[in-house]
Amino acid sequence: MLKVAGAFLILQAVFTAGAPTDPVLGKFSEGLRYDYMETDAGDLELVDNWLKLSDYRSLARFNADQDNVYLLFTRSNPIVGQVLQINNAASVRSSNYSPNRRTVVLIHGFAGSATSRFNNELVPAFLAGDDCNVIVVDWSAGSMWGPRAKAVGQAGARFVNWLMAQTGSNPNQFTIVGYSVGGHGAGILGRNMNGRPSYIIACDPADRWDDADVFQPNDGLYTEVIHTDISSIGMTRALGHVDFYPNQGTMMPGCLTNFCNHEMSFRYIAESMRTGGFLSRRCPTIHAAIAGNCQLAETINMGGILPKTGRSGIFFLRTRAFSPFSQG
């Protein structure tokens, strides 16, 4: 995932040469070593952007197949989640899961949990918009290290494949939504499913991500990306079938920080589940979207319960500073 060429090859040399006990093996980026990132709980966390030997050891300790927790919410249990366990058919039979309903899988971001703002916004929003199954992937056991989102997505796909085999659910019934590093995790989950999900939404997928694992258009039958903080935490380039750049992709109305901009990606999506979406206009290029100069006639709604399969392109819209955020 990280561009650390030959990192494993130098480990023996590190030990034998009597180097520091926690040597640096590589870097996330060429920027500052230390930076603050906001957690899904809204707290600031000081992050080391250099990869150390202890980080590899930490990665080895986290086992997404064992440490991921899958919590089911439905209209029958909108507040308290029911734990679904892979290879435990009884956990599904005794739950409110229905294979006849659309299933939404949510993957939180860095330092998040089942109770993070991403989940607190989206679980009730999806249940308000549709009588569906909502499964929260709680990877809080490993979420203090963002690159683990790859393993989380892979393990999530194994869980979903098992769930489909147990219940007869179809991949076309699945919507996957991820935020920040979880946006890339959502793509990884989708591409590893036995059949592509019908709809994936990446909410401001995080920058500093290796191309081999970055969100990709064909991770789902229809993929949609919301870019709200291209100047800092999120990625600028188009990643999905349809990419939206609200407010030119930066400085969301009502926000004073990059962290606020980043979060608005999922707040817009939450609103769209209740209202049907945000009317957006097509742009000829990303540069036009960032400049806010999009005059093409084609329009599309950002977000919404159902995928816009077959649509593609780059789109621009403006929002309000306060809820309801949509201008139309």
Secondary structure, 3 states (H helix, E strand, C coil): CCCCCCCHHHHHHHHHCCCCCCCEEEECCCCCCEEEEECCCCCEEEEECEEEHHHHHHHHHCCHHHHCEEEEEECCEEEEEEEECCCCHHHHHCCCCCCCCCEEEEECCCCCCCCCHHHHHHHHHHHHHCCCEEEEEECCCCCCCHHHHHHHHHHHHHHHHHHHHHHCCCHHHEEEEEECHHHHHHHHHHHCCCCCCCEEEEECCECCCCHHHCCCHHHCCCEEEECCCCCCCECCCCCCCEEEEEHHHCCCCCCCCHHHHHHHHHHHHHHHHHHCCEEEEEECCHHHHHHCCCCCCCEEEECCCCCCCCCCEEEEECECCCCCCECC
